[in-house]
Amino acid sequence: MKSNFVKWLKCAGVRAIKTVAQTAVAMIGTGAVMSDINWVMVGSASLLAGILSMLTSVAGIPEVENE
């Protein structure tokens, strides 16, 4: 049981990190030049995306459920 939780935590963490990175890239990409980027907004949107990814993973992660 504990090993399943650890595996779930690792898989959910990897998904969350990827989501954070994708959100940051998308937010940075919308700025015309680096000085136009609102870094606080990039950080807060990326953090929120990571939190939402973790919460979504509670419903299930196929990588963990298949084994």
The first five atom37 places (N, CA, C, CB, O) and aatype in JSON, in Angstrom:
{
  "aatype": [12, 11, 15, 2, 13, 19, 11, 17, 10, 11, 4, 0, 7, 19, 1, 0, 9, 11, 16, 19, 0, 5, 16, 0, 19, 0, 12, 9, 7, 16, 7, 0, 19, 12, 15, 3, 9, 2, 17, 19, 12, 19, 7, 15, 0, 15, 10, 10, 0, 7, 9, 10, 15, 12, 10, 16, 15, 19, 0, 7, 9, 14, 6, 19, 6, 2, 6],
  "atom_mask": [
    [1, 1, 1, 1, 1],
    [1, 1, 1, 1, 1],
    [1, 1, 1, 1, 1],
    [1, 1, 1, 1, 1],
    [1, 1, 1, 1, 1],
    [1, 1, 1, 1, 1],
    [1, 1, 1, 1, 1],
    [1, 1, 1, 1, 1],
    [1, 1, 1, 1, 1],
    [1, 1, 1, 1, 1],
    [1, 1, 1, 1, 1],
    [1, 1, 1, 1, 1],
    [1, 1, 1, 0, 1],
    [1, 1, 1, 1, 1],
    [1, 1, 1, 1, 1],
    [1, 1, 1, 1, 1],
    [1, 1, 1, 1, 1],
    [1, 1, 1, 1, 1],
    [1, 1, 1, 1, 1],
    [1, 1, 1, 1, 1],
    [1, 1, 1, 1, 1],
    [1, 1, 1, 1, 1],
    [1, 1, 1, 1, 1],
    [1, 1, 1, 1, 1],
    [1, 1, 1, 1, 1],
    [1, 1, 1, 1, 1],
    [1, 1, 1, 1, 1],
    [1, 1, 1, 1, 1],
    [1, 1, 1, 0, 1],
    [1, 1, 1, 1, 1],
    [1, 1, 1, 0, 1],
    [1, 1, 1, 1, 1],
    [1, 1, 1, 1, 1],
    [1, 1, 1, 1, 1],
    [1, 1, 1, 1, 1],
    [1, 1, 1, 1, 1],
    [1, 1, 1, 1, 1],
    [1, 1, 1, 1, 1],
    [1, 1, 1, 1, 1],
    [1, 1, 1, 1, 1],
    [1, 1, 1, 1, 1],
    [1, 1, 1, 1, 1],
    [1, 1, 1, 0, 1],
    [1, 1, 1, 1, 1],
    [1, 1, 1, 1, 1],
    [1, 1, 1, 1, 1],
    [1, 1, 1, 1, 1],
    [1, 1, 1, 1, 1],
    [1, 1, 1, 1, 1],
    [1, 1, 1, 0, 1],
    [1, 1, 1, 1, 1],
    [1, 1, 1, 1, 1],
    [1, 1, 1, 1, 1],
    [1, 1, 1, 1, 1],
    [1, 1, 1, 1, 1],
    [1, 1, 1, 1, 1],
    [1, 1, 1, 1, 1],
    [1, 1, 1, 1, 1],
    [1, 1, 1, 1, 1],
    [1, 1, 1, 0, 1],
    [1, 1, 1, 1, 1],
    [1, 1, 1, 1, 1],
    [1, 1, 1, 1, 1],
    [1, 1, 1, 1, 1],
    [1, 1, 1, 1, 1],
    [1, 1, 1, 1, 1],
    [1, 1, 1, 1, 1]
  ],
  "atom_positions": [
    [[0.83, -1.19, 0.0], [0.0, 0.0, 0.0], [0.88, 1.26, 0.0], [-0.95, 0.0, 1.22], [0.62, 2.2, -0.74]],
    [[1.91, 1.25, 0.84], [2.78, 2.42, 0.92], [3.52, 2.64, -0.39], [3.77, 2.27, 2.08], [3.71, 3.78, -0.81]],
    [[3.95, 1.56, -1.03], [4.69, 1.69, -2.29], [3.8, 2.26, -3.39], [5.27, 0.33, -2.72], [4.28, 2.99, -4.26]],
    [[2.5, 1.93, -3.37], [1.58, 2.51, -4.35], [1.46, 4.01, -4.15], [0.2, 1.86, -4.24], [1.42, 4.77, -5.12]],
    [[1.41, 4.45, -2.9], [1.32, 5.89, -2.62], [2.58, 6.6, -3.06], [1.07, 6.13, -1.12], [2.52, 7.69, -3.63]],
    [[3.72, 5.99, -2.8], [4.99, 6.59, -3.22], [5.05, 6.69, -4.73], [6.19, 5.77, -2.68], [5.46, 7.71, -5.28]],
    [[4.63, 5.63, -5.41], [4.61, 5.64, -6.88], [3.65, 6.71, -7.38], [4.22, 4.26, -7.44], [3.98, 7.45, -8.3]],
    [[2.45, 6.79, -6.78], [1.48, 7.81, -7.16], [2.07, 9.2, -6.96], [0.18, 7.65, -6.34], [1.93, 10.07, -7.82]],
    [[2.71, 9.41, -5.83], [3.28, 10.71, -5.52], [4.34, 11.1, -6.54], [3.88, 10.71, -4.11], [4.39, 12.25, -6.98]],
    [[5.19, 10.15, -6.93], [6.22, 10.43, -7.93], [5.59, 10.77, -9.28], [7.17, 9.24, -8.08], [5.98, 11.74, -9.92]],
    [[4.61, 9.96, -9.71], [3.96, 10.2, -11.0], [3.2, 11.52, -11.0], [3.01, 9.06, -11.33], [3.28, 12.28, -11.97]],
    [[2.49, 11.8, -9.93], [1.74, 13.06, -9.83], [2.7, 14.24, -9.79], [0.83, 13.06, -8.58], [2.42, 15.29, -10.38]],
    [[3.82, 14.08, -9.11], [4.81, 15.16, -9.03], [5.43, 15.46, -10.39], [0.0, 0.0, 0.0], [5.61, 16.62, -10.75]],
    [[5.74, 14.41, -11.14], [6.31, 14.6, -12.48], [5.3, 15.31, -13.38], [6.72, 13.24, -13.11], [5.65, 16.23, -14.11]],
    [[4.04, 14.88, -13.31], [3.0, 15.54, -14.1], [2.86, 17.0, -13.7], [1.65, 14.82, -13.94], [2.72, 17.87, -14.57]],
    [[2.88, 17.29, -12.42], [2.74, 18.66, -11.95], [3.91, 19.52, -12.42], [2.63, 18.69, -10.42], [3.71, 20.66, -12.85]],
    [[5.11, 19.0, -12.34], [6.29, 19.75, -12.79], [6.21, 20.04, -14.28], [7.59, 18.97, -12.48], [6.53, 21.15, -14.72]],
    [[5.79, 19.06, -15.07], [5.63, 19.28, -16.5], [4.56, 20.35, -16.77], [5.25, 17.97, -17.21], [4.74, 21.2, -17.65]],
    [[3.48, 20.3, -16.02], [2.41, 21.28, -16.19], [2.89, 22.68, -15.84], [1.2, 20.91, -15.33], [2.58, 23.64, -16.54]],
    [[3.65, 22.79, -14.75], [4.21, 24.09, -14.35], [5.1, 24.63, -15.46], [5.0, 23.96, -13.02], [5.01, 25.81, -15.82]],
    [[5.97, 23.79, -16.0], [6.88, 24.22, -17.06], [6.12, 24.64, -18.31], [7.87, 23.1, -17.39], [6.44, 25.66, -18.92]],
    [[5.12, 23.86, -18.69], [4.34, 24.19, -19.88], [3.59, 25.5, -19.71], [3.35, 23.07, -20.2], [3.52, 26.31, -20.64]],
    [[3.04, 25.72, -18.53], [2.32, 26.97, -18.27], [3.27, 28.15, -18.31], [1.61, 26.91, -16.92], [2.94, 29.19, -18.88]],
    [[4.44, 28.0, -17.71], [5.42, 29.09, -17.72], [5.85, 29.43, -19.15], [6.65, 28.72, -16.87], [5.94, 30.6, -19.51]],
    [[6.11, 28.41, -19.95], [6.51, 28.64, -21.34], [5.41, 29.35, -22.11], [6.86, 27.31, -22.03], [5.68, 30.27, -22.88]],
    [[4.17, 28.94, -21.9], [3.05, 29.58, -22.58], [2.89, 31.03, -22.15], [1.76, 28.81, -22.31], [2.64, 31.9, -22.98]],
    [[3.03, 31.29, -20.86], [2.88, 32.66, -20.36], [4.03, 33.54, -20.85], [2.82, 32.67, -18.81], [3.81, 34.7, -21.22]],
    [[5.23, 33.02, -20.85], [6.39, 33.79, -21.31], [6.28, 34.05, -22.82], [7.72, 33.04, -20.99], [6.65, 35.11, -23.3]],
    [[5.76, 33.08, -23.53], [5.62, 33.21, -24.97], [4.65, 34.29, -25.41], [0.0, 0.0, 0.0], [4.7, 34.75, -26.54]],
    [[3.75, 34.68, -24.51], [2.78, 35.71, -24.88], [3.36, 37.12, -24.79], [1.57, 35.6, -23.98], [2.77, 38.05, -25.34]],
    [[4.49, 37.28, -24.13], [5.13, 38.59, -24.03], [5.91, 38.91, -25.3], [0.0, 0.0, 0.0], [6.62, 38.05, -25.82]],
    [[5.78, 40.12, -25.8], [6.49, 40.51, -27.02], [7.99, 40.57, -26.78], [5.98, 41.87, -27.53], [8.78, 40.08, -27.59]],
    [[8.39, 41.15, -25.68], [9.8, 41.22, -25.29], [9.9, 40.88, -23.82], [10.4, 42.64, -25.59], [8.91, 40.93, -23.09]],
    [[11.09, 40.53, -23.38], [11.29, 40.1, -21.99], [10.85, 41.16, -20.98], [12.75, 39.76, -21.76], [10.41, 40.82, -19.88]],
    [[10.97, 42.42, -21.33], [10.58, 43.47, -20.38], [9.07, 43.59, -20.24], [11.16, 44.81, -20.83], [8.58, 44.2, -19.29]],
    [[8.31, 43.01, -21.19], [6.85, 43.07, -21.11], [6.25, 41.94, -20.29], [6.27, 43.04, -22.5], [5.05, 41.94, -20.03]],
    [[7.07, 40.99, -19.88], [6.55, 39.82, -19.18], [6.31, 40.17, -17.71], [7.53, 38.63, -19.3], [7.18, 40.69, -17.03]],
    [[5.11, 39.86, -17.25], [4.75, 40.04, -15.84], [5.17, 38.76, -15.11], [3.2, 40.35, -15.66], [4.43, 37.77, -15.1]],
    [[6.35, 38.78, -14.5], [6.91, 37.58, -13.89], [6.09, 37.09, -12.7], [8.33, 37.84, -13.44], [6.05, 35.89, -12.43]],
    [[5.44, 38.0, -11.99], [4.59, 37.57, -10.87], [3.41, 36.77, -11.4], [4.09, 38.8, -10.05], [3.03, 35.76, -10.81]],
    [[2.84, 37.22, -12.51], [1.72, 36.5, -13.11], [2.17, 35.14, -13.65], [1.09, 37.33, -14.23], [1.45, 34.15, -13.51]],
    [[3.34, 35.09, -14.25], [3.87, 33.82, -14.75], [4.04, 32.85, -13.58], [5.22, 34.04, -15.49], [3.64, 31.69, -13.67]],
    [[4.64, 33.32, -12.51], [4.85, 32.46, -11.34], [3.56, 31.99, -10.7], [0.0, 0.0, 0.0], [3.42, 30.81, -10.36]],
    [[2.61, 32.91, -10.52], [1.36, 32.53, -9.86], [0.52, 31.6, -10.74], [0.54, 33.77, -9.5], [-0.08, 30.66, -10.23]],
    [[0.48, 31.85, -12.04], [-0.28, 30.97, -12.94], [0.37, 29.59, -12.99], [-0.36, 31.58, -14.36], [-0.34, 28.58, -13.02]],
    [[1.68, 29.53, -13.01], [2.39, 28.25, -13.05], [2.18, 27.47, -11.76], [3.88, 28.48, -13.29], [1.97, 26.25, -11.79]],
    [[2.25, 28.15, -10.64], [2.02, 27.5, -9.35], [0.59, 26.95, -9.26], [2.28, 28.48, -8.19], [0.38, 25.82, -8.82]],
    [[-0.37, 27.76, -9.68], [-1.76, 27.31, -9.67], [-1.95, 26.1, -10.58], [-2.69, 28.44, -10.11], [-2.66, 25.17, -10.22]],
    [[-1.32, 26.11, -11.74], [-1.41, 24.97, -12.65], [-0.84, 23.71, -12.0], [-0.67, 25.27, -13.97], [-1.4, 22.62, -12.16]],
    [[0.26, 23.85, -11.28], [0.84, 22.7, -10.58], [-0.07, 22.16, -9.5], [0.0, 0.0, 0.0], [-0.22, 20.94, -9.35]],
    [[-0.67, 23.05, -8.75], [-1.61, 22.62, -7.69], [-2.81, 21.92, -8.31], [-2.09, 23.85, -6.85], [-3.24, 20.86, -7.83]],
    [[-3.35, 22.49, -9.37], [-4.51, 21.87, -10.03], [-4.13, 20.51, -10.63], [-5.05, 22.79, -11.14], [-4.95, 19.59, -10.63]],
    [[-2.92, 20.38, -11.12], [-2.46, 19.09, -11.65], [-2.43, 18.04, -10.54], [-1.07, 19.24, -12.29], [-2.87, 16.91, -10.75]],
    [[-1.92, 18.4, -9.39], [-1.88, 17.46, -8.26], [-3.3, 17.07, -7.84], [-1.12, 18.08, -7.06], [-3.56, 15.9, -7.57]],
    [[-4.19, 18.04, -7.78], [-5.58, 17.75, -7.38], [-6.27, 16.87, -8.42], [-6.37, 19.05, -7.19], [-7.04, 15.98, -8.07]],
    [[-6.0, 17.1, -9.69], [-6.57, 16.27, -10.75], [-6.04, 14.85, -10.66], [-6.26, 16.87, -12.13], [-6.77, 13.9, -10.95]],
    [[-4.81, 14.7, -10.26], [-4.21, 13.37, -10.14], [-4.85, 12.53, -9.04], [-2.72, 13.49, -9.88], [-4.72, 11.31, -9.04]],
    [[-5.55, 13.17, -8.12], [-6.23, 12.43, -7.06], [-7.29, 11.5, -7.68], [-6.89, 13.4, -6.04], [-7.56, 10.42, -7.16]],
    [[-7.88, 11.93, -8.8], [-8.89, 11.12, -9.47], [-8.28, 9.85, -10.07], [-9.58, 11.93, -10.57], [-9.0, 8.89, -10.33]],
    [[-7.0, 9.84, -10.28], [-6.34, 8.65, -10.78], [-5.29, 8.97, -11.81], [0.0, 0.0, 0.0], [-5.41, 9.92, -12.58]],
    [[-4.26, 8.16, -11.82], [-3.17, 8.29, -12.77], [-3.05, 6.93, -13.48], [-1.8, 8.71, -12.06], [-2.81, 5.91, -12.83]],
    [[-3.23, 6.91, -14.81], [-3.16, 5.63, -15.52], [-1.88, 4.84, -15.29], [-3.33, 5.86, -16.98], [-1.91, 3.61, -15.25]],
    [[-0.75, 5.53, -15.16], [0.52, 4.84, -14.97], [0.53, 4.01, -13.68], [1.67, 5.84, -14.95], [1.17, 2.96, -13.63]],
    [[-0.18, 4.47, -12.66], [-0.21, 3.75, -11.38], [-1.32, 2.72, -11.39], [-0.4, 4.74, -10.21], [-1.15, 1.63, -10.83]],
    [[-2.46, 3.02, -12.0], [-3.6, 2.12, -11.98], [-3.39, 0.87, -12.82], [-4.82, 2.85, -12.48], [-3.97, -0.18, -12.52]],
    [[-2.56, 0.97, -13.86], [-2.35, -0.18, -14.76], [-1.54, -1.3, -14.12], [-1.66, 0.28, -16.01], [-1.56, -2.42, -14.62]],
    [[-0.85, -1.03, -13.05], [-0.01, -2.06, -12.43], [-0.64, -2.63, -11.21], [1.34, -1.51, -12.09], [-0.07, -3.51, -10.57]]
  ]
}
